[in-house]
């Protein structure tokens, strides 16, 4: 798999390192635009103090770090130098202070000289010879960790303190808790089994029984995997202690169990790719031991026996090694043996002068072997062990990574370019390994294949862990530079490496099997925006903002998946087994914080802040402006149940809502709710947004984590929320509990009527759209009829403006008012129907419990769905739409699409109905009829005084469109004067109306300008499955391939056309319009126009 590369400012680390580099001089200095640094000194190469003759031009890199390499022969004997700043005219400004001087024989090849401007210098000598390096490592006071950033086991150990023994004092008694009350399934099995499984071997046998033996085809379920992951994690870090069982079972028995568990986990990974099952199965591999040949032999890990019998160590130490580690390991091995060995080596190294180098070397080798057995070894060793199983190219890539890693390990001063080279290299290696593992494990795979697969799998996992560490350091360095403040005014070069780091982190999330198509789309977008650059400009900054918001949604989705999968198992199992409550409560959080997704989130948040500041974007989006006062309360959703739960809160409330679907009904929430603060972005013209403006509910939304945390700190406080087009203000700590609430300043628009008196058909029938009238077919059908007429007139306009106003409209059929009632009569159920409507009226107009209303609404809807429709009705529709395989059946009630009563999203439209299948058509007709009696529809009508018995439903039937893009227009911009608001989304328009998390292209259009206030970042959209199959399927969006994201001309041209059409339709219909349309096969369609709320 290809590793992506990114242009960076300055020389690459690979061009600065290696043999023959000379001496690196490095200084951190901020200079003005057009200035650069040059090293000048006493040597001929540095101009013998002549600025113009010096060859010491320094190269800038991230963080205002400048470097130059000087040949080592020019730095010998007594050598002096200084830095100068040169402007574009060549004028020099010398560094303050005295000359820097190197004595004592000069500098050596590979040295790095770090200069503090105007002050001191520090020198890091070049890489020592292998012999010197080995001697230095031997003399180190701290045992080497497996990798540069990896903590040894002893630092992760959560079990009892390590005690060194002079005799066999390993306890066999157990003091534990095994509470099985309320447990079932895997949780019950682990608690019951652990009661009798004291040793690590016993616990592995228990895990093998639950994961392998008791599962169909030896494939564990997600529930079993989650509990197993928690259990084995706590066993491996000592939170669940292991004790001596009294037997004599060498580590090869553990290895054999591990092989069986490994096989089942690999089957899960291969067969359930992209699921939580596969993610946890993969991570569980690090909780079980290695089963390579060296550990499967009858007497593995014998080096410790020889160490314990050495003659060059004291007798007390011999006994400690024998009883604390040797005998314990060969009798009842456990994770505590690794922690004890690391602790022992640390103690030895603190007094290394008292021991022979050979003894220390042997103990270090044993520790390496033990780490390998517990799958805690180094990434470098693991990769080198794969050599025989790899081809020449793969071995070359591993060599490249190891070289890059050594450069990182030897850095005397942090260098982003060097680290980026290493991140590219390890990503490429992991991609190769993941590709080799992607074929899955055969059921009959031989033992040798299993051994090699475990090596590959663990190497792949360690590669992920390693880039986690690199990303952490990279982010820390970016924060040291100023983080978002540094980026907001930085040039494109400063953005290149951070964007590149996010792209690589996304690649690793995808390689782990999580939302791979989403990760790839985000990679493509970020690389494209980085290549285009221009982040100092508003549109470009807003565009990358949208992609970064989408990155954060991905990481939030991952976090939610981990919490949903692991929180309950950790808390239940922890309580049942007596694990410290805190460890159980933070288990899922710890797993999140140790994943690459966590670093991705941190880095994306930094870049997002910088991009939003560069774009001058506010953290809040105003959905409905106005001012209100109330107590700030937290609810998970906008539902009657959530608001009713706030009955103990005195007075009115402003709800801070975790999430919304976009289809919530505000009118049903009562007068207690005064305002909404939604902690996610939502399309402004979604059904929920339209209803907020119709109900004059002050409504703001934001995906910004910082502002969300600020709001959440004030739960229970009385606040005043003020939202205007220019500003959001939340005044905390208002003590005036009697302050009156003021709703939105959006102009009030009362219903001009309560629906035109309908004319009911005597028999179920179908009429052509051209025959539709307001009193027979509803406002929606009438508007579609008028749109056909206007479209025909525009098609004849040959003026220069004609091409801009031209649009298409859809013809169709209508099942008029009265058809439902006529079908009821034909079924002989008219009396029952009237009784249900009467009961519905009584309940909806009373103060009865809302549960009663939901019950009667369900009964009425089910009554309709059980009706038998005469086949003649569907027969009148079949075959009419010859050019359309599928049709859409839309509501056209006498209580929607009216001025002051839009009914946006209240009633159902049934999509993708086969046009020649009468059973599907009949079912869809009844579904549209039944939607007239949903609970929220009943409450919405009641709020404006319309009784349900006066509501009637016609059904509009039209060809199903399969658009490339869809749009919604409000010809009266909710926030700006004399402007039109357009929201545009890829694929089917339901993504806008429903309030799917994300945003479309949001255009503010007036006669003078078109501005793009946000770029589309919906993760998915509905499109036809293929050119020959119109069935809608969900496809992942890659906006780097979409002209509306890539071309300002495309946005301006579409915006201008939509503005002209919107103005025309507002004039035709006589009031501001809420317009829905799409572009299909490069043709613009207007699908609906109704009075704007």
Protein Blocks (a to p, Z undefined) as FASTA:
>chain_A
ZZdddddedjdfklmgcehklpaddddddddehiacddddfbfknonopaklpckbccdd
ehiiacddddfklmgcjdddddddddfkopacddehjddddeehiaaehiacdddehiac
ddddddddfklmmmmmmmpcbdcdfblklccfklmpcbdcddddfbdcbdfbdcddddfe
hiahjllmmmmmmmmmmblmlmmmmmmmmmmmmpghhiacfklmmmmmmmmmmmmnomac
cddehiacdfklmmmmmmmmmmmmmmmmmmmghiaklmmmmmmmmmpccfbfklmpmbgh
klmmmmmmcckbcfklmmmmmmmmmmmmmmmgcfklmmmmmmmmmmmmmmmmlpcfklmm
mmmmmmmmmmmmnopacfklmmmmmmmmpcfklmmmmmmmmmmmmmmmmpcbdcfklmmm
mmmmmmmmmmmmmmmmmnopafklcfklmmmmmmmmmmmmmmmmmmmmmmmmmmmmmmmn
npjmmmmmmcfklmmmmmmmmmmmmmmmmmnopakllmmmmmmmmmmmmmngomlpmklm
mmmmmmmmmmmmmmmmmmmmmmmmmmmmmmmmmmmnopafklmmmmmmmmmmmpfklmmm
mmmmmmmmmmmmmnopafbdcfbgcdddddddddfbdcfklmmmmmmpgcjdddddfbde
hlacfklnojmlmbdcdfbdcdfkbmklmmmmmnopacdddfbfklmmmmmmmgoiacdd
dddfkbccddehiablkbccdddfbdcdddfbeciaddddfbdcdddfklpcfklnojkl
mmmmmmmmmmmmmmmpcbfklmmmgccddddddddehklmmmmmmnopmmmmmmmmmmmm
mmmmmcbdfklmmmmmmmmmmmmmmpccdfklmmmmgoklmmbmbdcdddddfkehiehi
logokaccdehiafklmklmmmmmmmmmmmmmgfklmmmmmmnopafklpccdddddddd
ddfbdcdddfbdfkbghiacddddehjfklmmnopacddddddddfkbccdfbdcfbfbd
cddfblklcbdcdddddfklpfklmpmklmmmmmmmmmmmmmmmmmmnopacddddddee
hiacdfbdcddZZ
